[in-house]
Amino acid sequence: MVVFENRVDAGGRLGDRLLSLRGQDVVVLGLPRGGVPVAHEVARMLDAPLDVIVVRKLGVPSQPELAMGAIGEEGARVLDERTLQYLGVTDAQLEQVEERERGVLEARTARFREGRGRADLTGRTALVVDDGIATGSTARVACRIARQLGAGRVVLAVPVAPQEALDRVTEADEVVCLATPSSFVAVGQHYRDFAATEDDEVVALLDAARRRHETRLPAASAPGREADVRVPAGTVQLAAHLHLPAPGAGVVVFAHGSGSGRHSPRNQYVASVLQDAGLGTLLLDLLTDEEEAERANVFDIELLARRLLLATAWLREQPGAAGSPVGWFGASTGAGAALWAAAEPGAPVAAVVSRGGRPDLAGERLRSVRAPTLLVVGSQDREVLGLNRWAQESMRCPTRLAVVEGATHLFQEPGTLAEAAGLARDWFRRHLVPARERADGGLR
């Protein structure tokens, strides 16, 4: 039986599964109250705005637990005509129930939004998130209301649910669920900590998500701060995406391996974690599309290393990055290239992180690397783990081998990519100290 530590853990695992949505026009909608902590983590990992979708069930007058419909914001209403007809509910009875529930809905909505308007869903992807579903009725209504409010696409995402309940959710274009246990009794049985979520916590999470998202918008719109760029590298131009948060901040250059470029959701997720820590990033394709089609180029470590050095030299000429300490983040063959380049005399790199990488491809040059190096490998990636252990023994610089339990080569298992990204973030925050602070004797 899959068990989540708490809703934050469940949200992190769910966000990991949903990384393909990062960079799309997505609004994450948490169902209050328990769904909001899960949705908050998902929104953070996708770098998407977070909102709530408040739903109130319309119960049959003689059987309040039996739904005859539901209502939502902006006058949204969904009715179950078959139930209304079968039980003979009159228009007057329906109006009386709706008036009462509408008052509760408006009060709860006002509490959660505190005067803020709802996110505009028109034409966007509405990602409806809850902490789990049992029967699916509330989730189905939420999806229908999201559609009624203008969403162009509706995705329902939950950590746990019985398969039969998921099969009934025809209102969503896509359903994502981490676990569908065969013996399902209640959502709470799949959490070690399933304490009730209070209204104040919902408000605090919505406020935190709004502040995080708003503070990123100016940087994205400021000239030279965030942009798709072309990096000259000899006779070719390399496609890249540059994010510079502040002059002098450390910047991490990504050295991608085969089939993993600047548009990779996993690379973008790791970059977002570094950006949230105040670091700049340069997501870089070390090969052109034509070059990558030639398999031999992927393993031309010297070529990749040379491109990385040229890109770093270009970076340090950019406004706002001239005094920035630089780190290199490599995956697969890109890690080998990063360490090959780091062995160059006077290499312009302050720290290196390899995730699921092949540092062994740098060979004897490993002994000449001086930059502090973190090697991150999945415990189930046994062959690569052995190669990383050999590389660590060969290196003379400060080196750490971090093994992520349960992870395979691509860190696809729930929560493993988040753990790897956190390790990289902490390593770079430790070693990418701006020059002026190093001169002053360290961080203050």
N, C-alpha and C positions, 0 to 999 in steps of 0.2 A: 504494500500500500504506500503510495507516494504521500509524504508528509512535508509540508512547508513549515519553516520555523515560525513565520508570522506573515502578515500581509505585505510587508516590505520585501521579504525574501521572495514571496510569490510574484510580486510585481517585477522584481529584477529578473527572475527566470522567464516570465512572460515577455518582458521587454526584449530579452535576448532572442526569443523566438520571432519577434516582430521586427527585427532590424531591417528587413527588406523595405519597410515603409518609411524609413528615415530619409529625409530629403523630399518626400512627397507632401502634398498639401493636405495634411492630416490634422484633425482636431480630436484629442482624446477626451472622451466623455465618461466620467466615473459615475456609477450609480450610488447615491448616498444611502447609507453612510459607509458601510464596510467596503464598498468598491472603490472609494476615493483613494485610500492609501495605496492600493494596488495600481490604480490609474496614475497616481503621482509618479511612481517609479517608472512606469511605462513611458509617460510623457517626458521624463528626464532623459531616458535612454534614446528616445526618438527625437529629442530636441523639438518637441511639438507643444503647442498650447494645451492647457488643461482646463476643462470646464466640467460642470455637472449636468446630468440630464435627470431632472426631477420628475418622477412618475407617481401618480396616485391611482390606486385601484378603485374602480366603481363597483362596490359590492351589491349583490341582489338584496333588496330590503328584507326579505324573510330569511336569507342566508348570507350574511355579510362577508363570509370567507370565500364565497363563490363569486368570481368576477364576471360582470356583465359588460365590462369595458374598462378603459383607463383614460386618464387625462394627463396632459403635460403643459409646458409653457406655451405662450403665444396662442392660447385657445386650442391647442392640439387635442384631438379627441379620437379615440378608437373604440368602436362598439362591437360587441359580439351579438350580431343580429339573431343568430340561432337561439342563444340563451334567452334573449329578450322575448322572442316569440314563444319559445317553449314554456317559459314560466309566466307569461302574460304580464310582463312589467309594463305599466302604463307610462305615457309621456310625463305625467305629473310626478310619478314616483321617480323616474329617471332624473327629472329636473331637480327634485329635492335632494337626491343623493349627490348629484353633480355639484350643486351649489355648496353643500357642506364640504365636500372633498376639495372643491376649488379654493375655498378659504384656507384649508390646511396646506394645500400646495403653494398658494401664494405666500403664506407666512414662512414656510420652510425655504422657498426660493429666495425670498427677501433676506432671510438669515444667512444663507450660504453666499449670496452674491453681494450683500451689503451695498446695494445701490448700483452695482455694475451690471451692464447689459450682458446678455448671453452671447457666446461666440456665434458669428454668422456661419452657418453650415452650407450656404448656397454653393452647389457644385463641388463641394469638398468631400474628402473621405472622413466619415464619422466613425471613429474607433470606439465602440461602446465596451466598457470594461467593468466587470464586477468581480467580487472575490470568489465566486463560484455560483453555479446554478443547480437547483434541485429539480424543479418541475419545468423551468424555463419560461413561465408565464410573464414575469416581470421583464426579463431580457427581451422577449418577443415584442412586448409593448414598447419598450425603449427603442428598439430598432425601427419599429413602425413610425414612432414619433420623430426619430431622427430623419427618416425619409420624408415625413410630412413637413419638416422644417427646412427642407431643401437639399439635404445631403445627396451628392451625386453617387456615392458608393457607401455602403454600410458594412462594417466588419465588427463582428462580436468576438471578444477575446476574454477568456476566463481561465484560471488555473486548473479548475477541476469541475467535472460534471459527469453525470451518467450518460452513456451514449444515446439512450432512448430520448432523453431530454434534448440533446443536441440535434437529433434527427427531426425534432418538431420545429426547430428554428428556421423556418423558411423565409422569414422576413429579412435576413441578412444575406448579402452577396457572398460573404465568406465567414466561416466560423473557425476560430483557432482555440484549441484547448490542450493544455499540457498533459492532463491525466484523465482517463475515463475508467475508473475502477469498476470491476465487475460487480462487486458488492458495495453498493452506495446507500448510505442511510441519511447522512447530513453533511453539509459543506464543512462544518466545524470539526468533524472527525479527521480531516486531512490537514489540520493546522495544530502545531504544538501550542501556539498562543493565538487564541481566537477571541481575545477580549473585545468587548463592544467598542465601536468607534463613536466618539461623542461629537456633537455639533461643532464645538470649539476646534477640535482636531481637523474636521473637514474644512473649516474656514482658514485655519492656519496653513494647511497644505495648498489650498487654492491661492492664498496670498503669496506663499513661497514660490509656487510655479509661475505666477504672474510676474513677480520681481525678476526671476531668473530669465524668463523669456523677454521681458522688456529691456533688460540691460544688455541683451545680446543684439537687439535690433539696431541700435545706433552703430555698433561696430560693423554690422553687416552692410550698412548703407554708406559708411564713410569711405571716401575715395582712398585706395591704397591699403585699406584695412582688411578687406575680404574680397577676393576676386579670383576668377579663373585667369591663369597667366600662361605664357609660353616662355620656357626657360631655354636659352641657347646652350647647346652642348656640341661643340664642333660643327659638323655639317648638318645637324638636325635640330629641330625645336621640340622640346619635351613638354607635353601637356601637364599642367599642375594646377592645384588650388591652394591659394595662400591665405592664411589667417594670421593677422598681427594684432594682438590685443592692446599693446602699449609699447612705446619706444623703450628698447633695452630689455624687454622681457625675453626669457629663454624661448627658443624656437626649436621644434622637433621636426626633422626631415624624415619622411617615410620612404624606405627603400623596399618596394614591393617585390614579392616573388612572382612566380609564373601564374598567370591568370588572375592576378589580384591587383587591380589598379586603383586610381583615385576615386572611382565610383563604387568600389566595393563597400557594401553596408557595414562589414566588420571593421574595415579600416576607418570608415567614417565614424563608427561608434567609438573606437579607441581615440580618434582625434577629438571627439566631443568631450571625452573624459579629461583629456589633457587641457583642452580649452577651458573647461569649467574650473580647472586648477590655475588658470591665469597664464597658461603657456600658449605660444604661437605654434602653428603647424604649417608644413608644406607637404601636401599630399601629391606625390610625384610619380609619374610613369617613367621608369628608366629606359623603356624601349618604346619605339613607335609601334603602331598596329602592324605595319609591314614587318618590322624586325621581330616582333613577338611570334609571328606566324612561323618563323624559322626556329625550330626547337633548340638548335645549338646555341642561339643567342641567350636563351634563358640561363644557360650554365656557363656563359662567358663571364666569369666572376671579375676578371680584370676590366672588361668593358663596362660592366655595371658599376664597379668601384670608381672608375674614371668619371662616369656620368654623375655619380653622387658627389664627387669632389667639385666638379664644374657647377653643379646646381647649388652647392653650399657657397661657393665663391660668388655666384650670382646673387644669392640670398643676402649676403653680407654687404652688398652694394645697394640694397633697397632702402628707401627712406624708412626710418623707424626700426631697422634691423642691423644697422652698422655696428652697434656695440653689443649685440645680443649673443650670449653664449648659445651654442648649437648642440643639439643631441641628435642621434640617429636611431631610428626605430626600424628594425629589419625583420622580415618574415621570410621563411623558406630560403631560397637562394639569395634573397635580398639581405639576409642577415650575414651570409658569407661575404657579400660585397661590402657591407658596412664595416666589417672587421678587417677585410683586406685594405680598405681605404684608411681605416684608423691606424694601420701599421705604418703609414707614410710618415716620414720625419716632419714634425710640425703640423700634423693633421689638425684641421680646424674643428675638432669635436671635443666636447666636454664630457659626454657620457653616451653609452650605447646600450640599447635594449634589443634582445633577440627574442621573438615569440615564435615558438615552434620552428626555429630556424636551423640552418645548416652551417654553424660556425666552422665545422671541420673543413669546409670548402676553402677557407683562408689558409689552410695548411700551416707551414712553418712560420708564416707571417704572424700567427697568433702570438708568438713570443715577443713581438715588437709592439704590440698594442699597449698604449699607456692609459687610455681613457677608461674609467670605471665601467665595468660591463655587467649587465644583468642578463642571465639566460633563463627564459621562462619556457617550460616544457610540460606537456600533459603527461600524467602518470601512465596513461594507456598508450602513449606514443612511444613504445618501448625502444624501437630501433633508433629513433632520433634522440631519445633520452640518453642512450649509450654514447652517441656521437657528441652530445653536449657535455657529458661527463669527461670524455677524452679531451675536449676543447678546454674545459675548465682547468684540467691538470696541466695543459700546455701553456696556459696564459700566466703572465707574471704581474699583470695589473690587478687592482682590486676587483674581484669577481665574485658573483653570487649565483648559484643555481637554485631557482625556485621551481618546485614541482607542484602543478595544479592537479589535485586529486580528481580522478574520474574523467579528465579531459583527454580526448584523442587529438590528432594532429591539427584539425581545423578549429578546435575549441567550440564545437557545435552543441555540446551538452549544456543544459540549463545552468546558468550562473557562472560557467567556467570562463567565458570571455570577459565578463564583468570583473572577475577576480584577476585575470591577466592584465586587464587595462588598469586596474587599481595598483597593481605591482609596478607597472611601467610609470604611472603617474607619480607614485611615491619616490621612485628612483630618480626621475628627472627633476622633481622638486628639490630633492636633496643635492643634486650635483649641478644643475643649471642655475647657479647663483650669478646674478649680474655682476659684471666686473667691478663696478663701484662698491658693491657690498662686500665682495671678496677683499678689496683693498682696505675696507674699513674693519676687516676682521671677522666677517661672516654675517649671517642674517641677524636682524634685530627683532 
